[in-house]
């Protein structure tokens, strides 16, 4: 079961790796906020039509925070970093995310921090650097801060998605977050960018792929993976995204693939496997500790010690 969940979760960053080609080859240029908005909202509305359920009470502000972290802030800062940082610098800075997730998971949900997980995360960072950096790459202060901010935003979103785990399906939770993130992007897009030019059939097909596959499906798989395996096990898998981007650039755009890029790809794969194994072991330890604490506590204390921090979202009177 967990092996299938791992493979399903890995599909998400592999699809995300195609975003660069979709944006640069098939969508209108110079509209990062508008593209992000149209990436989120169509998929969000479709998922809402499927689940027919809206957040209530405290989940309104929690979902707003998660939507801002996982989509609005992350996509905005990622786009700024990508525009300002050439030569894969943004991807390399963004690869610090697994390290941040390790620290936040230890702080917020008590997941043990192991040496294997830390070394795996640093190995992945080095591997992404070999994959994407070029000797001529220039550093830009605001771009570095934007890329780092994007990594921090997604790291917080990844951990809080597990910390605030509601009693709803992964489809519903994904719909809520995508809707919140998309709505927050609307004023950013309208105030900062001109309207889209007339769209071709190719543009429409690209938008459909970008939204329904690149956002709706992938984040459903991603959030489901976080719920099942924990953030420390899932975060390293995100490093497959820059690896896939390099492979697609080689296959689709006829870009070169150097020896050191192949070495970097190997390091990324090793770091993903080692980090996922270490993350799963740490999550099992955390759950065992929580279960032991719950067993030793009174019934009221046991509920407070539960590893699920969401509360019951079922309508009143439901079984």
N, C-alpha and C positions, 0 to 999 in steps of 0.2 A: 504493500500500500504506500509506504513512505517513498519507496524507490520510484513508483509511478508519479507521486506528488512532486518529487524532485525533478523528474523529466518534464512534467507539465509546467512547473515553475520556470525551468530553464528556457522554455519556449518564449517567454516574455522578453528577456534581454536579447535573444537572438533576433526577434522581430524588431525590437528597438534599434538594433544595429543597422536596419535598412532605412532609418529616418533620414540620414544625411542624403542618400540618393533620392529619396522621394521629395525632399524639400528642394534640393538643388536642381533636379532634372524635370520634375513634373508639376511643381506648384509655383505660383507667382512669387517673385523675389521681394526681398526687403519688407516683409510683413510678419515679423516673428510673433508679435502679440496676437495678430489676427489669425494666423495659422494655429497658434496654441488654443485660441478660443474655439475655432471650428474643429479642432481636434477633440476637444472635451465635450462640447454641448450635444452634437448629434448622438454620440454613443450614450451620453447620460440620459437623454430623453428616451431613447429606445429602451434602456434598462429600466427606467422608471415606469414605462408603459408595461413592461413585463412583470415587475414586482408589485406595482400599485400600492406602494407603502412609502410614507414620508417619515422623517425623523420627528420625534416629539420630545418636549422637555429639555433636559440637559444635553440630549443628543443633537439638538440644533446647533448649539455653539461648539460642541466637540467636533461635529462633522465639518463645520465651517473652518475650524482650526486645521483639521486634517486635509481638507480640500486645498487650503492655502499653502500648506507645507508640501504636500505631494504633487500639486499641480501648478497653482498660481505662482508661488515664489520659485519653485524648482524650475519650471519651464522658462519663466522670465529671466532668472539669473543664468540658467544654462545657455539661453539664446544670446544674452549679452556677452558671456564668456566666449562663446563660439565665434561671435562676430569680431571680438577684440583680440583674440589670442590665436595666432596662426600655428600651423605645424603640430597640432595635436596637444598643445599645452593644456587646453581646457579639459580634454579627456584625461590627461595625466593628473591634473589637480583634482578632478572629480573622482578619481580612483581612490582617494583617501576615505571615501564614504564607509567602506567596511570597518576601518579603524575607528571611526566615529561611532558607528553602530555598536561596536564592542564596548566602548566606554559608556554610552548611553544605556545599553541593556544592563550593564552591571549596576549603574546608578538607579535606574527607574524600576526595573523588574527583577533585579537580583540575580541575573544570569552570571555564572562564574566566568571570570576572564582567565583564559589559559594561554600559556606560551605558544602552543601550536597555532591557536587562532591568530594571535598577534603576528607571528612570523609569517603565516600564510597571507595575511592581509598586506604586510609589507612586501612580500614576494610578488603579490598581484600588482601592487603599485609600481614596482620596478618593471614588471613585465609589460604593463600598459605603456610605461615610458618608452621602452624599447620598440613597442608596436607603433607608437604615434608620433614621437618627437623627431624633429629634424634638426640638423646642425644649425640651420639658418633661423630657427624659431626665435622670435623676439618676445620679450616679456613686457607686459603692460600691467601697471599697478591696479587700475580699476577692473581690468579683465580678470586678473588673478583673484581679486576679492570677490568678484561676481561668481566665478567658477567655484571658489571655496564656499561661498554662501549657498550656492546650489547644492553642493554636497552635504553641507550641514542641514539644509532644509529637508532634503530627502531622507537623511539619516534620522532626524527627529520624526518625520512622518512615518518611516518604517517601524520605529520602535513604538511610537504612540498608537499605531494601527493595531499592534498586539496588546499594548497596555490597556487601551480602551477597546475592548473586544465586546461588541454588543451581541445580544441574543437574537441575531437575524442571520440570514444566509449571506454567503460571500457576494452573491449577485446584488442583493439589496445594499450591502455596505459599499460596494463599488459604485453603484448608482448614486448613492448619497454623496460620496466624496467627489466623483466626477462632476455632479451637478453644482456643488458648492464651488469647486475650483473653476469651472467654466463660467459661472455667473460672476465671480470675482474678476475674471479676465475681461469681461465685456467692457467696463469703463476704461481699462488700460488700453484695449485695442481701439476703441472709438476715439479716445482723446489723444493718442500718441501716433496713430498711423492713418494714412489715407484709405479710402474704400478700395476694395479689391477691383481689379480690372475685369472686363467680361471674361467669363470662364469658358474654356474649351471642354470638350468631352473628356479629354485626357486629364484635365484639372479635376473634373468632377469624380472620375474614377479614383484618382490619387487621394482626393479628400475622403472618399468613402473608405478606402484602405487605411488611411491615416487615422481616421476616427474609430471606425467599428472594429478594425483589427489592431491597429497600432495603439489604441487607447482602451476601448471597451474590453476586448478579449484579453489583452496582455495584462491589464491591471486587475482584472478578475482573477487570472491565474496567479498574479503576484501577491495579491492580498490573501487569496486562499492559501498560498504557500506559507505566508507569514503566520496565519492562524494555525496551520497544522505543524509547522516545523520550528517556528520561532524566528525572530529577526536576525540573530547571529548566524543561523544556518542559511538564511536566504540572501543576506546582503552580499556575500562573496560572489553569488551567481550573477550579479549585475555586471561584473567585469567581462562577461561574455559579450556584452554589447559592443565595446570598441573592437574586440577581436573579430566579431562578425562584420563590423563596418569596414575593417581592413580587407577581409576576404572578399566582400562584395565589391569594394573598390578595385580589387585586382581582377575579379571576374567580369564585372559590368563595365567599369570605366577604364579597363586596361592599364591600371596603375601598377607600378613595380612592386615586387615583394622581395625584400632583401633578406640576407641571412640572419641579421640581427632581429628583424621583425619575426622571423620564424622562431628564433630563440625566445623572444618576448611572448609569442603565442603559446609556446610550450610552458613557460613560467606561469602565464595566466591560467592555463588549464590545470596545472599542478596546484596553484593557489586556490582555485575554485574547489577542487576535490578535497584538499586538505582543510580548507576553511569550512566547507559544508560538513565534513565529518566532525571537526572539532565543535562546530556550532550545534550539531545534533546531540553530541555527547553532553555539552554544557546545558542544553535545554532539558535533556532527560534528568540531569542532576538537579536543576532548578525545580522541575515538577516533582521529583522525589522528595526534595526538602520541603516544598509547599505541602505535599500530601502528608508527610510526617508531622509537620507543624499543625495541620488541620486535625489529624487523628489525636494528637495530644491535647488539643484545645477543647474548650466548651463548645456547644453547638453554635452560639453566637460568635465566638472567636473564630471558629472554623470557617464561617461564611466570610469573615473579614480577611482570612488568610488565603482564600481561594486565589489561584493564579489568574483567574478571569476577572478583569476590572471593568465590567461593563454594566452590570445590572440587567434586570429583566425588562425587555421591551415588548413583551406580549401584551395585547390589549386586555384591559381589565375584564375578568370573567372567563378568560380563555383557560384551557386545561394546561 
